[in-house]
Amino acid sequence: MSIEIIKMPGLGESVTEASLEKWLTAPNESIQKYDPIAEVMSDKVSTEIPASFTGVVKKLLINEGDMVPIGTPIMEVEVEGSTGKVSVNEVEETSQQPVATPEEKTGKKPRLSPVVARMIEENNLDVEAIQGTGNNGRITKTDVRKFMKSGAKEGIKPPTISEQPQTERPVSSVAKVEEVVPAKEIVTGDDRKIIQKPSATRRMIADRMVKSTTEIPHAWLVVEADVTELVKLRNQLKADYEKENGHKLTYFPFFLQAVARAIRQYPVMNSSWQQDQIIQYKDVNLSIAVATEEYLYVPVIKQIDQRSIAGIASEVNRLSRDIKQGQMKMEDMQGGTFTVNNTGTFGSVQSMGVINYPQAAILQVESIRKELKVVGDNEVAIRDVVNLCLSIDHRILDGLVAGNFLKAVKEQLEAYSVQTSIY
């Protein structure tokens, strides 16, 4: 017998640490290769990591709730072999697709990913009646949607979780909806306190906020942009756009395009400070804020400067839908180089954002409001205006470049007209 040490696997190129949320095995328990051994969380996405061999768990090296760097030893496993030595076996970087198990290769019914299992249960489908087209016959979301469209779902309830073999836990990097821990009320003398244990997501948000505000010297700038013509353009297009695409055309994609174009003019905005070096990124990957009832998530639109307004709108809709349905993927939460937050959704007119660490800046797009302005030859008119509030990392950016960047965003927004094409 030999002892293998499993390390916290890589969860993406930008992920440096992860929180172990739940062990799915215990000491002295036998595990098979590809069995999920733990749930970990990084970038607000919950992921199950698989075993890379068959053996017996000897020791769990970290506790549930521990945040550890990628590569940290997390488990000792005894495997068959005659060396008697301790070796290190790193779990392969977790991918977006479940790994095929020996059971799947032998022709048994493939196990389900969490998203697919939830779709089947919520829609009262017969799992045995769905034809899987994925790897080794795995049932995909597309397979479920196609089955539902066929109208063959009436009155058939899938097996409950207790009916499924325990060994068929899915390996997935799809986000899971966390249960909020019930608040515990404590009475101390005349004082009443409600104490609630923060969820894994809340702890991660707290860690990120503390890291950003303590390591990054923030500075702030605000400009006002006249978006009267943009409002006219969007009002002209929104009805036909929604009819053709099935989702609304908001103002946000226009702002995102303006920011992406301004970053191309001032690429230093697309940077981060890491280990006393300034890293400037060639791709413009904008992180956007998407709120749920409990948390604020920050998915990423990759190479956004190469997309049309309609293309940006479609991607914003997809990311928002996936997050609210609990179907976001790890890859959609990584690689952001600059963040844009649509604080205007809440009626805000001015705010100071906390930078999304380790990025160099975050732009808050406030609410569009009508104001009396002096225009032309001392004429007074009602105009649609919006505040753009920029927070910068003063180690990388100074007032000159940040001011010029904001001016470029303002000019892009004010250049929209009813003749602008969104395609």
N, C-alpha and C positions, 0 to 999 in steps of 0.2 A: 504494500500500500504506500501511496505517497500523498502528501498534502499540497493541494493547489490553493493559491491565494487569488481571489477575484478582486479586481479593482473597480472603482467607480468608472464606468465607461465614458468615452467622449459622446456628448449629446449635440454636437454641432461646433463649427469652427469658432464661433464667438462665445461659447459657453465655457467658463472657467471653473464653476462650482455648481453643485446641485444639492438639494435637500432630500435625504432619505425619509420618505413619509410613512412607509409601511413595509414591514417584512412579510413576504408571502410564504416563507418557510421558517423552520426552527431547527435548533441543534438536534442532531441524531435523526433527522428526517432525511429520507432518501429523495434525491432529485434526479430527473432525467434531463438529458441535453435538450435545450430549448425551452425548458420549463421556466416561466417567469419566477424570479426569486425575490424581487422587491419592486415597490413603486417609488419612483423618484420624481422630484419636481424641479424644473429649471425654466426660467422665463415665463412663469405662470402656467406652464404646460406640464401635465402629469404624464409620466411615461413608465411602462413596465419594462424592466430589463431582464433578459433571459440568461439562463445558465449556459455555459459553453461546453459542458461535459456532464457525464453521469457519475454520481457518487453519493456520499453521505455528508451532510452538513456537520462540521465539527465545532465551529465557533462563529458567532456574529461579532464583527469587530467594531461596529458603530451602532449607536442607538437610533431608534425612530425619532425624527425631528432634527437630527444632526445635519448641519450644512458643512459639506466637505469639498475640497478641491477635486477636480477631475484627476483620476489616477490614484486616489487614496484607497488603500486596501480596505475592503468592507466585509469579506467573508473568507473563512477557511473551509475547504472541502476535501474530504478523503476520497481518493479515487483509486481504482485498481492499478497495480504496478508494484514492482519489487524494489524500487530504488530507495524508498524510505526517506527521501529528501523532500525538502520544502521547495516548491517552485512557484512562479508567479504566472498566472494566466489572466490576461486582460480580456474582458468581454469586448467583442467587436463593437464599434460605434453603432449606437442604436439607430436603425433605419426607420423610414416611415411605413414600411410594409412588414407585416408579421412574417416570422421565419417559419419555413415549412418544417414540420416535425416528422419523426419517423412514422408516427401513426398516419399522417397525411400521405406519406409515400407508399404506405401499404394499402391504401384505398379506403380507409375509414372516412366517415363524414368529417370534413375539415372543420376546425373550430372557428368561432366567429370573433371578429374584432368588436370592441365595446360599442362602437357606433352602429355597426350592422346589427348586433344583438339588440340594442335599444330600439332601432327602427322596426325590427321584427316583432318585438314584444309590444311596443306602443301601437302598432297597426294590426295586431292580432293575426299574424301570418303563420302559416305552416312551414316551418323551416325545411322539412323534408320535401316540400313541393317546389322549392326554389332551386333553379338550375344555376350552379356557380360557374362563372367564366374566368375566375381569377387563377392564380398559381395553384396547381394541384387541386383544381376544382373549388377553390375558396370562393365563398359568396361575397360579392362586393356590394357597395351602396348602389351602383348602377343596376346590378342584378335585382336588388330589392325594389327599386323604383320601377323597373320594367315589369316585374311581377305584379306590382300594385296597379299599374296602368292596364294590365290584362284583365283586371276585375276578378281575379281568382282567389281573393283573400277572405271572402265572407265567412265569418263565424268560426274560424279555425284558430285556436290558441296555441302558441309555440310552447315548447317545454319550459318549465320554470328553471331558475338557476339551480335549484336543488336537484333537478333531474339530470343536469349535465355532469359528466365526469369531472372530478376535481382537478385532474391533470390537464384539462383542456382550458387553462387560463390563457387569455390572449396576450400577445406581445404587441403593444400599440403605443404610438406617440400622439394619439388623439386626446385632446383635453377632456377632462372629466369634470362634471359639476360637483363641487364640494358641498358637503352638508355643513351647515352652520352649527357649531357646537352650542347647545342650549346654554343660555346665561344662568349662572349660579348666583342666587341672591344671598348675601351674607349680612347678618345683623350684628353690629358691634356697638353695644350701649344704645345711645339714641341715634347713632348714624346707620344709615342703610346704604349698602354698596352693591352694585351689580358687577360681578367679575366674570369675564368671558375669555376663554382661551382663544387666542388668534389662530385662524386657519393657516395652512401652509402658504396660501397665496398672500394673505395679509402680512405674514412674517417676511415674505420675500419683498413685498412692496416696501415695508418698513426698512429693511436692510438696504434696499436700493436708494431710498430717499435719504437715509442717514449718510450713506457713502457719497452721494452726489453733493449734499450740502456741506459736508465736512472736507471733502477733497477738492471740490471745484470752486474757485472764487467767482461767484456770479456777478454779472453786471447786467443792467436792463436798459432798453431803449423802446420808445413808442413813436409810431407815426400814424397819421390818419390818411386814408385813401378815399377818394371819391369813386364810388362804384355804381353810379346812377346808370351808366350804359350797360354794365354787367347785369344789373337787375332787369333792365328791359330785355336783354338778350335771353336771359334764363326764363323770364315770363313768356317770351315768344315761343320758346322751344319745349317747355316742360310737359305740356299736354300730349303732344305728338310723341315725345321721347318715352313717356311712361306707357303709352299705348303700344309702342313698338318693342320696348325692352322689358316691360313687366316690373320695373322699379322706378322710383322717382329720380328726377334730375335735381340735385341740390346744388347749392353754391360751392360746396366744399371742393369738388373736382377742379373748379376754376382756380381756386386759391392754391391747390396743390400744384397745378401746372405752372402757375406764376412763380411759386417758390422754386420748383425744379429748374426753370429757366434762369432765375436769378442766381442759383447755385452754380450753374454753368458759367455765369459771368464772374462769380467770386468763389472759385473752387475751394479756397481755404475754409469756407463755411462747412465743407463736407469732410471734417477732420475729427480726430480724437487725440487726447494726450495719454500716452501709455509708456510707462517705464522711462520717463524723461525724454521721450521722443514724440514728435508730432507726426501722426500718420494721416496722410491725405488719401481719400478713397476716390477711385476713378468712376465707379458706378454711383449714381444718385439713387439711393434706396430710402424712401421716406417712410418713417414710422408714423402711424396715425393712431389717435386715441379712440377706442371704442368702449363705451360704458355699458355695463350690465347693472342689474339691481344691486349687486354686491361689490363689484370690482371694476377697475379701469384697466383694460388690456391695450397693448400697443403692438398690433401686427404691422407688417412691413409690405409696402408696394415696391417691388424690385424694378430697377432701371425705369423709373417713372418718367424720366425726361424723354423716353422714346415712345410714350403712349399719347394718344389723342385724349381730349377731354372725355369723350364717350368711353374710351378704353379705361381711363382712370375711374370714371363713375361706375363702370361694371365691376372693376376690381374692388372698389370700396364697398359696393353692395355685397359681393361674395364674401369678403372678409368679415363684414358685420354680421351677415347671416350665419356663417360658420361658427363665429364666437357665441352668438346668442343661442345657437342650437347645440353647443358643446361639441363641435366637430372640427375645431381649429387644429392645425398640424404644427409640429415643432418648426418646420421650415418657414412657416408664415410668421413666426415670432422672432426670427433671427436676421441679422445682417443689416439692420437699420443704421443709417449714417447721419440722419437729421430728423427731428421730430416736429410735426405740425399738429396742434391741438385745437379742435373746434370748440372753444369755450363759449362761443356765441350761442351755441345750442341751448345753454342754460340762461341766456339773457345777460351774460356778463358783458361789460363795456370796457373793462381794463383789468388786467391781472398780471402777476409775475410768476411765470412757470418755473418749476424745478427741472433742471436739465436731465434728460434721460441718459444716465451714465453708461458708457464713457464718451458720449457724443459731445460736440462743441457748442451746440445751441438747440433751443426749442422756440418755436414761434406759436404764439397764441392768437388765433383768429377770433376776434370778438364779434358781437352781434351787429348786424347792419341796422342802422337807425336813420330816420329822416331828421334833417336839421336845416335851418335857414342859413344859407351861405351867400356871400358876395361873389358874384360871377360876372364875367365879361366886363363891360364898361360900367362898373359900380351898380350893377343890378342885383337885386336880392331874389333868390330862388330856393325852392325846397329841393335838397339833394339827398341821395342815399350815401351815407358815409360809414366807414368801418375803421376801428383801431386795430393796428397790428403791433403786438407786444412781443419783443424779442429778448430772450435771456441768453447770455453768452458766457463761455468759459474765457475769463480774462487772461488766462495763461496763453491761449492760442490766438484770441481775437481782441482787437482794440476797437475803440470807438469809431475810427475812420472807416475800416473795412465793414464793420457791422452797420454803420450808418449808410454807407453806399449800397450794401446789400438790401437793406430795408427800402431804400429809395428805388432800387431796381424792381423789387416786388410791387411797390406802389405803382410804378410806371407800367408794369405788365398788366395789373388789374385795371388801370385807367385806360388802357389801350383796347380793351374789349369793346365791341360794338355789335349792333344787330346784324352786321354782315359777317361776323366771325363764325367760322365753321367749327363744329365740335368733333368732326370726324377726320 
